[in-house]
Amino acid sequence: MNNKALTLLGFAAKAGKLSYGFDSVTSSLKQKKAQLVITADDISQKTLKEATYFARKSGITVLVLKGVDIQTLTKAIGRKCGIVSVNEKQFAESLKEEILNDQ
């Protein structure tokens, strides 16, 4: 996993452009705030399936950070969670490009 994506997530967190955890992510999706959903590689399959369902309903992409566990994601964003939504278009586009180029 490219450290640039984790760095961008850290910047987005500091800028207040992330929603943390499953409940906040689904709320952001329902309110049409989320631009992208990102998960750690080791979240539960149930959480991933439900998040993907809500994201697809909203037309939002879900990306799994391959090789990044919850602990690494937590360290990057400064808050313990395995799933986040990016709620700002520029951050979302930059992250999507970086993650997809790395996989």
C-alpha positions as CSV (number, residue, x, y, z in Angstrom):
1,M,0.0,0.0,0.0
2,N,1.2,3.4,-1.0
3,N,1.9,5.8,1.9
4,K,0.7,8.7,-0.2
5,A,-2.9,7.5,0.1
6,L,-2.6,7.2,3.9
7,T,-1.0,10.7,4.0
8,L,-3.9,12.1,2.0
9,L,-6.3,10.5,4.4
10,G,-4.5,12.2,7.3
11,F,-4.8,15.5,5.6
12,A,-8.5,14.9,4.9
13,A,-9.0,14.0,8.6
14,K,-7.2,17.2,9.8
15,A,-9.4,19.2,7.4
16,G,-12.5,17.7,8.9
17,K,-13.6,16.0,5.6
18,L,-14.1,12.5,6.9
19,S,-16.9,10.6,8.6
20,Y,-15.6,7.8,10.9
21,G,-17.2,4.4,11.5
22,F,-20.0,2.5,9.9
23,D,-22.9,4.6,11.4
24,S,-21.4,7.9,10.4
25,V,-20.5,6.6,6.9
26,T,-24.0,5.3,6.2
27,S,-25.4,8.6,7.5
28,S,-23.1,10.6,5.1
29,L,-24.2,8.3,2.2
30,K,-27.9,8.9,3.0
31,Q,-27.4,12.6,3.3
32,K,-25.5,12.7,-0.1
33,K,-22.4,14.1,1.6
34,A,-20.1,11.1,1.0
35,Q,-17.9,11.2,-2.2
36,L,-16.0,8.0,-1.5
37,V,-15.9,5.2,1.0
38,I,-12.6,3.7,2.1
39,T,-12.2,0.6,4.3
40,A,-9.3,-1.2,5.9
41,D,-8.5,-4.7,4.5
42,D,-9.5,-6.5,7.7
43,I,-13.0,-5.1,8.4
44,S,-15.7,-7.7,8.8
45,Q,-17.3,-9.1,5.7
46,K,-20.7,-8.1,7.1
47,T,-19.7,-4.4,7.5
48,L,-18.1,-4.4,4.0
49,K,-21.3,-5.9,2.5
50,E,-23.6,-3.5,4.2
51,A,-21.4,-0.4,3.4
52,T,-21.2,-1.5,-0.2
53,Y,-25.0,-1.8,-0.4
54,F,-25.6,1.7,0.9
55,A,-22.8,3.1,-1.3
56,R,-24.2,1.5,-4.4
57,K,-27.7,2.9,-3.6
58,S,-26.0,6.4,-3.5
59,G,-23.8,5.8,-6.5
60,I,-20.6,6.0,-4.5
61,T,-17.4,3.9,-4.9
62,V,-16.1,1.7,-2.1
63,L,-12.4,1.1,-2.0
64,V,-10.6,-1.4,0.2
65,L,-7.1,-0.5,1.1
66,K,-5.3,-3.7,0.3
67,G,-2.6,-4.6,2.9
68,V,-3.8,-1.9,5.3
69,D,-5.3,-3.1,8.6
70,I,-7.5,-1.2,11.0
71,Q,-4.5,-0.3,13.2
72,T,-2.6,1.3,10.2
73,L,-5.7,3.2,9.1
74,T,-6.2,4.4,12.7
75,K,-2.7,5.7,12.9
76,A,-3.1,7.6,9.6
77,I,-6.3,9.3,10.5
78,G,-5.9,9.7,14.2
79,R,-9.1,7.9,15.2
80,K,-9.9,4.2,15.7
81,C,-12.0,2.9,12.9
82,G,-11.9,0.6,9.9
83,I,-14.2,2.5,7.6
84,V,-14.4,6.2,6.6
85,S,-16.2,8.3,4.0
86,V,-14.5,11.2,2.3
87,N,-16.9,14.1,2.2
88,E,-15.1,16.4,-0.1
89,K,-14.8,16.0,-3.9
90,Q,-11.1,17.0,-4.4
91,F,-9.9,14.7,-1.6
92,A,-12.1,11.9,-2.9
93,E,-10.7,12.2,-6.5
94,S,-7.1,12.4,-5.3
95,L,-7.5,9.4,-3.0
96,K,-9.4,7.3,-5.7
97,E,-6.6,8.0,-8.2
98,E,-3.8,7.2,-5.8
99,I,-5.4,4.0,-4.5
100,L,-6.4,2.6,-7.9
101,N,-3.0,3.4,-9.3
102,D,-1.4,1.5,-6.5
103,Q,-3.4,-1.7,-6.8
